[in-house]
Amino acid sequence: MPRERSPARDKALKMYLEAGDTLIKLKDIADALGVPEGQVRKWKSLDKWDVEKERIEKERSQSAKRNVPNHKSAKKKGGQPGNQNASGNLGGTGAPEINTNAVTHGAYAKYKFEQLPADEAEVFKESGAGNSCESLWIIFAELMSVN
């Protein structure tokens, strides 16, 4: 059969909760009750005094605000007031159609004819290449030999 609960344990909880917002040291509670400080710390942990204290404070705050309506303002969009980072930006669809912002090395890039530099476009036109892979490899080899 388990031991009876120590009455000092309930007294310690009462002292802790009565302290309210003022910070009371567990050592002071232990000295007042004549128990070891570690025992009071154990009681605080096992009985979850902090949770109990928060619950009581929440009840107090809700009872004080009983007649106040709960209006939450809509969150405003945009940056901080006075921020000029996007001034003059009209928004839109983003980058232009021929965009190479994300190309890092070009090994797997697909180029349109308009994107080719003038000398490469000229070699491409002269070769009369179509869309076959073999002709593209020939053009690639010619371009590599030019550079």
Residue pairs with C-beta under 8 A, 6 or more apart in sequence:
6 35
8 33
8 34
8 35
9 43
9 47
11 33
12 29
12 30
12 33
12 35
12 40
12 43
12 44
13 43
13 47
13 49
13 52
15 24
15 29
15 32
15 33
16 24
16 29
16 44
16 49
16 53
17 49
17 52
17 53
17 56
26 37
26 40
26 41
26 44
27 37
27 40
29 40
30 36
30 37
30 39
30 40
33 40
43 49
44 50
79 85
79 86
95 101
98 112
98 114
98 115
100 109
100 115
103 109
113 121
113 124
116 124
119 146
120 143
123 139
123 142
123 143
123 146
124 139
127 135
127 138
127 139
127 142
129 135
129 136
129 138
129 139
